[in-house]
Structure formats: C-alpha cells, structure tokens
C-alpha cells in the first residue's frame, strides 16, 4: 500500500458524531508524532521572511494593477492574483499564534505593518483566541471560538456560512473606522466591540475577555494603527474617488471567501459539544496531502496539513509536510493517522453538505 492509498481507499467505518467524542487516544500515534519531529521543530527565518514578504509584495503590486489597469480582463486577472497572494500573506497570522515570541525577532511587527493593519486584521484578532481552539478541554465545545457543528446544522447554514465571508472586509472597515473611535468616548460600545467583534471566531456565543498586561499594550497600538488606516481608506474616496476602495474591498472579499472555504473543510464539524481526546480531535480534522494539485493554493502556509497541525500545534508550517511523510512511513496506511487524509476540497464540502441534509435541521445546534 502506497503512502497516498488511504486517501482513495477509505474502507474503515466513520464513527458517528455521538461516538466520536468517546474515541480514546492512540498513544502510539501521539508518541510517534512527538519523537519523529524533534529535529524539525525550529522555525526557520530564511523561509518565513522571504515567503511572507514576497506574498505581500506580489499581492500589493497585483492589487495596484487591478485598480489601475484599463483592460477589464487584465484587471480581473490582476485582482485574482492579488487575492491569492494576499491570502497567503494573511495566513501567516496563524503562525504568529503558535511560534515562540522570540523565535523570529521582528516578524510579528513587520507582519502587522505590512499585512495585518493594511488588511484590517491585526494579529491581536487571532492571538490568545486561536490557542483556545487547541486547548485540550475546549476543542469542539461551546467554549471553542473556532468551532460550530456545521455538519449537524440546518442545510441552509452551509451556504450562509460561506457567503457571510464576503461581508467581512466592509465589516472590518466599519469596526475600525467607525466603532473603534466611537468606543473611545462611549465605554459600553468599546466593551461590546471588544467582546463581540475583536476575534476571528465563528462561534456566535464566544465573548472575548479584556486584554491584560503586555498584550493590552500590543492591542492598543495595533488597534490604533488599524483605526487610523481605516479612517484614511474611508477619507480616500474624497480624493481618489470610489474605485480604489471598492476594488480593494472586492479583492479582500475574495480573500475572505477563500479563507472561509478553507475553514469549512479544515474539520469535519461532527462534534456535538462534548470534550474530545487528542485523537478524536485529530480525526475531526483534515489533511489534504499530495497528490492534490491545488491544495497548496487554497490551504497555503502548511494548512493543507491541518490535522497534523492539531497533533503538533507548535511545529512550523514548513515542517508539516515532512512530519506527515515521516508519520505515514512509520505508522502505515491502515493506521489511525491515515484516516484524517482526504483527496480534496470538493469531496469534503459534499460530505458536510450531505450530513446537513441527513440532519434535516433537527440537530440540537440551532443555526
């Protein structure tokens, strides 16, 4: 059996949502994951910096082309390139939540100045939020900001979940350009905005706690910069007209849509709120390893190995492919590890859609 065969020959029974939470840990897999990756656990500046900088530069040059080019099809192509490149640059926010703060000196600041603030998604919106998703007792529960039992919800919730992403860029513009300044003079509004609109979460019941200590100071400066930039963008229509802002919002909406589709297939979303073992969390997560030809585009910066990432959250993105290969070779094609690999996005979307149809809108979560 080849390393890729389990993706296409998945004959093992899939646990029901009720049984998934009761899956015990596969200790052999967990030990192998720790032992086989010790030598590839360091973040390499020579990969992080060029990757992030090149993605941002290509994205902004292409965005300028989308705004300035007169030929429609060239402008559209340029806009698509901009969306893809900026999408890759933006997803380094995921790495910022996991790498040690001293691992890449200056990287967090540079990323915020070049990507986070210009795209109105500073790193504070993910830091100290995403780590809750990886907490052993929180994943898949009501306290997980990044989990909804989408596969068990009403059928219409799936397209609503996807299309809602298109509204993210204008919503962020309002959040930082209007609500943040108003919050300075209206404390209750400031509290509301922080609790409800300051985290990249999908759980509508999540309420964010107030920042403290050094993190509170980082939040202040990041939020100040994003607010200043949002006000500048809104004021630009008086000097540059509407086209630059509308084109930029359209490009960022495409980026947000790509990220929402990736989020949709990052997990199977089959947990009903019970605490899960690490192995159960792994099996509720998704790898899309080679030979899938386009997974590196829609799941860049290592996110095509999202299940492996849940086994090894602190492993840098550039090491996940090697970790996957080592674990596949060590554990074999019939192991627990192999059961989290899938051939591509389309079949995962179909799987989740069929699950919502079976649920028939009768699941406990009320979409």
ChimeraX attribute file (.defattr): number of C-alpha atoms within 10 A of each C-alpha:
attribute: neighborCount
match mode: 1-to-1
recipient: residues
	/A:1	8
	/A:2	9
	/A:3	15
	/A:4	17
	/A:5	13
	/A:6	22
	/A:7	20
	/A:8	10
	/A:9	9
	/A:10	14
	/A:11	9
	/A:12	9
	/A:13	6
	/A:14	11
	/A:15	14
	/A:16	10
	/A:17	18
	/A:18	13
	/A:19	11
	/A:20	21
	/A:21	23
	/A:22	15
	/A:23	16
	/A:24	12
	/A:25	16
	/A:26	15
	/A:27	11
	/A:28	11
	/A:29	18
	/A:30	15
	/A:31	10
	/A:32	14
	/A:33	20
	/A:34	13
	/A:35	11
	/A:36	15
	/A:37	19
	/A:38	11
	/A:39	8
	/A:40	15
	/A:41	18
	/A:42	16
	/A:43	19
	/A:44	15
	/A:45	13
	/A:46	8
	/A:47	11
	/A:48	18
	/A:49	15
	/A:50	11
	/A:51	15
	/A:52	23
	/A:53	16
	/A:54	14
	/A:55	20
	/A:56	22
	/A:57	17
	/A:58	18
	/A:59	26
	/A:60	20
	/A:61	15
	/A:62	24
	/A:63	27
	/A:64	18
	/A:65	19
	/A:66	26
	/A:67	18
	/A:68	14
	/A:69	14
	/A:70	10
	/A:71	9
	/A:72	10
	/A:73	11
	/A:74	13
	/A:75	20
	/A:76	19
	/A:77	14
	/A:78	22
	/A:79	27
	/A:80	20
	/A:81	21
	/A:82	29
	/A:83	27
	/A:84	23
	/A:85	25
	/A:86	26
	/A:87	28
	/A:88	25
	/A:89	25
	/A:90	26
	/A:91	19
	/A:92	23
	/A:93	22
	/A:94	18
	/A:95	20
	/A:96	18
	/A:97	20
	/A:98	16
	/A:99	18
	/A:100	13
	/A:101	12
	/A:102	9
	/A:103	12
	/A:104	15
	/A:105	11
	/A:106	10
	/A:107	18
	/A:108	19
	/A:109	15
	/A:110	14
	/A:111	23
	/A:112	22
	/A:113	16
	/A:114	17
	/A:115	28
	/A:116	25
	/A:117	21
	/A:118	16
	/A:119	21
	/A:120	25
	/A:121	23
	/A:122	26
	/A:123	27
	/A:124	24
	/A:125	21
	/A:126	18
	/A:127	19
	/A:128	17
	/A:129	20
	/A:130	19
	/A:131	18
	/A:132	16
	/A:133	20
	/A:134	19
	/A:135	13
	/A:136	13
	/A:137	16
	/A:138	19
	/A:139	24
	/A:140	27
	/A:141	20
	/A:142	19
	/A:143	18
	/A:144	24
	/A:145	25
	/A:146	23
	/A:147	23
	/A:148	25
	/A:149	24
	/A:150	24
	/A:151	28
	/A:152	29
	/A:153	27
	/A:154	22
	/A:155	21
	/A:156	13
	/A:157	17
	/A:158	18
	/A:159	10
	/A:160	11
	/A:161	16
	/A:162	18
	/A:163	15
	/A:164	13
	/A:165	20
	/A:166	20
	/A:167	15
	/A:168	17
	/A:169	22
	/A:170	15
	/A:171	14
	/A:172	20
	/A:173	21
	/A:174	16
	/A:175	20
	/A:176	25
	/A:177	22
	/A:178	15
	/A:179	19
	/A:180	21
	/A:181	16
	/A:182	14
	/A:183	16
	/A:184	11
	/A:185	10
	/A:186	12
	/A:187	11
	/A:188	11
	/A:189	15
	/A:190	16
	/A:191	15
	/A:192	15
	/A:193	18
	/A:194	19
	/A:195	15
	/A:196	16
	/A:197	18
	/A:198	21
	/A:199	23
	/A:200	17
	/A:201	22
	/A:202	15
	/A:203	16
	/A:204	12
	/A:205	12
	/A:206	16
	/A:207	17
	/A:208	19
	/A:209	12
	/A:210	10
	/A:211	15
	/A:212	10
	/A:213	7
	/A:214	8
	/A:215	13
	/A:216	13
	/A:217	12
	/A:218	16
	/A:219	17
	/A:220	13
	/A:221	12
	/A:222	23
	/A:223	22
	/A:224	16
	/A:225	19
	/A:226	27
	/A:227	24
	/A:228	16
	/A:229	19
	/A:230	23
	/A:231	16
	/A:232	12
	/A:233	17
	/A:234	15
	/A:235	14
	/A:236	14
	/A:237	14
	/A:238	9
	/A:239	7
	/A:240	10
	/A:241	11
	/A:242	12
	/A:243	12
	/A:244	18
	/A:245	17
	/A:246	14
	/A:247	19
	/A:248	22
	/A:249	19
	/A:250	19
	/A:251	27
	/A:252	26
	/A:253	21
	/A:254	21
	/A:255	25
	/A:256	23
	/A:257	22
	/A:258	21
	/A:259	19
	/A:260	19
	/A:261	18
	/A:262	19
	/A:263	16
	/A:264	21
	/A:265	24
	/A:266	22
	/A:267	25
	/A:268	22
	/A:269	21
	/A:270	24
	/A:271	26
	/A:272	21
	/A:273	20
	/A:274	16
	/A:275	18
	/A:276	23
	/A:277	19
	/A:278	23
	/A:279	24
	/A:280	20
	/A:281	25
	/A:282	23
	/A:283	25
	/A:284	23
	/A:285	24
	/A:286	26
	/A:287	30
	/A:288	25
	/A:289	23
	/A:290	18
	/A:291	11
	/A:292	13
	/A:293	11
	/A:294	14
	/A:295	21
	/A:296	17
	/A:297	15
	/A:298	18
	/A:299	25
	/A:300	20
	/A:301	24
	/A:302	23
	/A:303	26
	/A:304	29
	/A:305	26
	/A:306	25
	/A:307	25
	/A:308	26
	/A:309	23
	/A:310	20
	/A:311	20
	/A:312	17
	/A:313	18
	/A:314	16
	/A:315	23
	/A:316	20
	/A:317	26
	/A:318	17
	/A:319	17
	/A:320	24
	/A:321	16
	/A:322	14
	/A:323	23
	/A:324	23
	/A:325	12
	/A:326	16
	/A:327	21
	/A:328	18
	/A:329	12
	/A:330	14
	/A:331	15
	/A:332	16
	/A:333	20
	/A:334	15
	/A:335	16
	/A:336	16
	/A:337	25
	/A:338	22
	/A:339	21
	/A:340	22
	/A:341	25
	/A:342	20
	/A:343	19
	/A:344	21
	/A:345	20
	/A:346	9
	/A:347	12
	/A:348	18
	/A:349	17
	/A:350	11
	/A:351	15
	/A:352	23
	/A:353	22
	/A:354	15
	/A:355	20
	/A:356	23
	/A:357	17
	/A:358	16
	/A:359	16
	/A:360	13
	/A:361	17
	/A:362	13
	/A:363	16
	/A:364	12
	/A:365	14
	/A:366	11
	/A:367	17
